[in-house]
Amino acid sequence: MPAQLDITKDIQPLTTFRNNSVKLIRQLKQTQRPIILTVNGKPEAVLQDPAAYQRLLDLAAASDASEGIRQGLADLAAGRARPLDEVFDEMRAKYAIPR
């Protein structure tokens, strides 16, 4: 797990990144900490290594699945669900689908 943000090294103006991109990318790989790029003193972008970005995508995907399951269970508990056979029978009748 990467160390916490070091505000003296990990927050840089965009112009500094443009002028020192190789050095800052090397820092990014070595520390595995994201670099926050600022414009006029305000954060505008975050630069991170591909593996860290993939970890975030994986966590977001897992979180979405967990949230979907949680919502489904809440629907069941609140009576907002129907048996699958009932739904299939309704669809067959509505669209004249034979068994």
Secondary structure, 3 states (H helix, E strand, C coil): CCCCCCCCCCEEEHHHHHHCHHHHHHHHHHHCCCEEEEECCEEEEEECCHHHHHHHHHHHHHHHHHHHHHHHHHHHHCCCCCCHHHHHHHHHHHHCCCC
